[in-house]
Amino acid sequence: MYFSIPGLIFIFLAQVSPASSNLNPSGKLKCGKGRIEKSAQLLGGTESWCQGPDGKRQGPAKEFFKDKKLKGMGEYKNGKKSGKWKYYWPDGTLQKE
């Protein structure tokens, strides 16, 4: 969206983060019954995942850049990455699926 005043042009930009159905309104992962959310600091940011009672990663997971923008998201099953994982550039655009 933009508007102009003689000699000036104003442009409004908004960065939209990828939508996710595996977060609840508080921003926490939807881990499900019997699972807990865990997180760890990484060199390039933070990772959050759900952990089952057996200690294995189970369910949704997200990675974030240092500035807290989404870096990647996907699912774990029995401690291993499963299904499609999406990775994003720091500007929020999709890098790869």
C-alpha positions in Angstrom: 0.0 0.0 0.0 1.2 3.5 -0.7 0.1 7.1 -0.9 1.8 10.2 -2.0 2.0 13.9 -1.2 3.5 16.1 -3.9 7.2 15.4 -3.8 6.9 12.5 -1.4 5.8 8.9 -1.7 5.1 6.7 1.3 5.3 3.0 1.0 4.1 0.7 3.8 5.8 -2.7 4.0 4.9 -5.5 6.4 6.8 -8.7 6.9 4.5 -11.6 7.3 5.7 -14.7 9.2 4.6 -18.0 7.8 1.4 -19.2 9.4 1.6 -22.3 11.5 -1.1 -24.6 12.9 1.3 -26.2 15.4 1.4 -23.2 17.7 -1.2 -22.3 20.3 -2.2 -18.6 20.8 0.5 -18.1 23.5 3.2 -19.0 20.9 4.0 -22.4 22.4 4.1 -25.6 20.4 1.0 -27.8 20.5 2.7 -30.8 21.9 -0.3 -32.9 22.8 -1.1 -35.1 25.8 1.9 -36.5 27.7 4.5 -34.4 25.8 6.4 -31.4 27.0 8.0 -28.5 25.1 11.8 -28.3 25.2 14.2 -25.8 23.7 17.9 -25.3 23.2 20.1 -22.4 22.3 22.0 -23.0 19.0 24.9 -21.0 17.5 22.5 -19.4 15.0 19.4 -19.1 17.2 17.0 -21.4 19.1 15.3 -24.7 18.5 12.0 -25.8 20.2 10.5 -29.3 20.0 8.1 -31.6 21.7 9.4 -34.5 23.8 7.5 -37.6 24.6 7.6 -39.5 27.9 10.3 -41.8 26.4 12.6 -38.8 26.0 12.4 -38.8 22.1 11.4 -35.9 20.0 7.8 -36.4 19.0 5.5 -33.9 17.3 6.0 -30.3 16.0 9.4 -28.5 16.1 10.6 -25.0 15.1 14.0 -23.4 14.7 14.5 -19.6 15.0 17.2 -17.2 13.9 18.9 -15.1 16.7 16.4 -12.3 16.0 13.6 -14.8 16.7 12.3 -15.0 13.1 11.3 -18.4 12.0 14.1 -20.4 10.4 12.5 -23.8 10.0 9.6 -26.0 11.0 8.4 -29.6 10.8 7.6 -32.7 12.7 9.4 -35.4 14.6 8.3 -39.0 14.9 10.2 -41.4 17.2 13.1 -39.0 17.5 13.6 -38.5 13.8 12.6 -35.7 11.4 9.5 -36.9 9.5 7.5 -35.6 6.6 7.9 -32.1 5.0 10.2 -29.6 6.7 10.1 -26.0 5.6 13.1 -23.7 5.9 13.0 -19.9 5.5 15.5 -17.1 4.7 16.0 -14.4 7.4 13.6 -12.1 5.4 10.8 -14.7 5.9 10.7 -16.1 2.3 10.6 -19.8 1.8 14.1 -21.3 1.2 13.2 -24.9 0.7 10.6 -27.6 1.5 
